Amino acid sequence: MIPTTNHHPNTPSLQVPNRSPMRHPSLILLSHDHHHGLALALRCRKQALGQLKPMGAAGLRERARECSEFYAKHLSVHFRAEEEVLFPALRNMMPATDVMIDELLTQHREIVRIMSQLEAGTGLAKLIFDLGDLLERHIRKEERELFPLFEQKVEDSKAAAIGAELKKILEAQSP
């Protein structure tokens, strides 16, 4: 018997999948970056749509500056950690992740391309919106698809070793 809750009789009960509330310790630093990246992605989309102040060109320049700073301080090293440690390890242990990893690497290159275009300062509304959209899709794919595979399939000892290597790269950049 399915447990019921107090809800309107015409509203179907939704089953929530049983998910672990926490990320594997090896992935926590990456997930922290993802949290900040999602917040930035939302600000980018809202800025481009004129929903954040300051609006107009001044707001777009401010958001472009924030994106560039986030990339320089966090995202570039985050990409490096994934590309040098996480992705090669997953390809080696789970060849079935190749297509997904190829897609994520393509997204990394596209994000870098957009970042370089932001510096030119032209077409900022579209660039910033596109960046926010891509950044969110990229992060969601890692958090909802790649990381759960890692957590399900990678042995704890290997996960710990991967986590230690990720931490070396990610914390070397920390101020």
Steps between C-alpha positions, in 0.01 A plus 500: 500500500628845406504743793272795446525857610235761553445636152208595284316185386529599132877559519712193433763411755853538369767249586831670578800285413714395792812712458794545725486854639876543470752472221782251522782671696726477192262724305406758763746767387374470143140517621576815700629661182186380324281670762672834434492438125124443505447825690711684242312330215171628640638854538626486142163404356315756713749774409470426129120515529512836681379358831798608713624845590690679375323438174624568150858528386637578848344187647621285212855629541481432875378143440769444233763614752353263763510211249860572409602513866314176577667331207848621600463416869292182492380362170834466320648292784174308535518405131865404543417269792223330304705470181822378663359278775129421501425450131805280424429286808137451399593420140741238631257343749177547303547521123123546469549858625705595191212665313390699804856609577552604137186715527621655827840577345329665203303712746823595680643625170179690421502669842865601448410636155216708642726628779753623244223674305375678813825695511417663165196659664268471201180299482510458877130428557502192274842382617407533867165326451664221301771461763243475779297246306801286410652519847176380658454212253863398545484500880167315507639228271798447730293510821206292376671252268878481533540532877232239580681255269823573685329443835340173387789344311833621641643304790562702816877462491516620138253779573716617791810504280316699233370737767853558632624586149205731438562673832868563416403684183198682640665619820828602334305785338327609823601840640 
